Amino acid sequence: MGPLLIALLVFGLIILFSSFFTVKQQSAVVIERFGKFMSIRNSGLQLKIPIIDRVAGRVNLRIQQLDVIIETKTKDNVFIKMKVSVQFNVIQDKVYEAFYKLEYPHDQITAYVFDVVRAEVPKLILDDVFERKDDIAIGVKRELNEAMMTYGYDIINTLVTDIDPDIQVKNAMNRINAADREKTAAMFESEAQRIRIVAKAKAEAESKKLQGQGIADQRREIARGLVESVEVLNNVGINSQEASALIVITQHYDTLQAIGADTNSNLILLPNSPQAASDMLNSMVTSFTASNIIGEQMKKQPKRVKKSDNTAIDYNPSDTSNPTEEV
């Protein structure tokens, strides 16, 4: 086999193998023949005419994401940086338009995003930008869909992923937020203090009411006990004056015993001797005795009895005569 034949065989094998090519999943290949569009090949093993046909380019059909950072100004003259993420893909039926009509799709999408954002954000104040970022994203998607559908691109979604004001503006917003929260906290603390004061006042009023009722009940029971004690002493031949004196002395010693039982008490009673209590008892007994004597003498004095003729005579209880008869 001569060298020429070997060269022809090698060249034939190269031509044969160059006729086959593969297309990956979720992608498409554009075939041109002598510089003219010939066909679009999808995923799998494909065949082309060597030398005549060539692979002009490959188009990615998967969803892609483009992050666009925009600096713009709000209605209240605050400069902010916004990050808009655009998710898009090439429509499988419009690979031709995507390949031939638009050379730099990322630049085209970026330009539309800039146009929409810089038209919408200056109409809003800073707080509204944060609250209505979804509306901005929807506006960007609507504008992009209308424009990019012609070029074979479908806008899947647009997201405003970041809003970054100037550092001084953020510090001012943080101070405003902190002051507002401190104001709210102070209001809640004041309300809690008011509730505590009202509750305490109600509790004290209820306590004093119950304390008054307790004191009244206590005094009522003491009085009832004194009455019963006097009745018991009367039954054993002790008159009311002596019984009262005995009860007073008993209460005196009970009080001293109660004070002595309390180790924390610092109360001092003057005088505080048995002789002083005895003197007090003797004084009370003497007073009651004198009162009894005076009462007996008053009973023995004659009474004046009114006669039928409107005249009066003295009446002696020891006299058994008829006091109504004339003298």
Salt bridges, closest charged atoms under 4 A:
GLU32 OE1 - ARG54 NH2 3.00
ASP53 OD1 - ARG33 NE 2.58
ASP134 OD1 - LYS133 NZ 3.58
ASP135 OD2 - ARG132 NE 3.35
ASP164 OD1 - LYS170 NZ 3.04
GLU191 OE2 - ARG194 NH2 2.73
ASP217 OD1 - ARG220 NH1 2.62
GLU221 OE2 - ARG224 NH1 2.60
ASP314 OD1 - ARG304 NH1 3.18
